[in-house]
């Protein structure tokens, strides 16, 4: 894990801001969703990327009838 050297405090409304430099480096834009994980005593933020409805594969997905489905599952559905 790399340290950025940036410190932020949790404000009186229990919020912490993600610095602009970090948002830009992760291509995180306004209204993007993030996932929050806890690993031991660490909080991990990750840009949300929806996975396949069936296998949760996060690569090679398309939106099919409003749902994220990977190419492999779509091909398997077509073969049945």
Secondary structure, DSSP 8 states (H G I E B T S, - for coil): -----------TTS-----HHHHHHTT--TT--EEEEEETTEEEEEE-----TTT---SSEEEETTEEEEHHHHHHHHT-
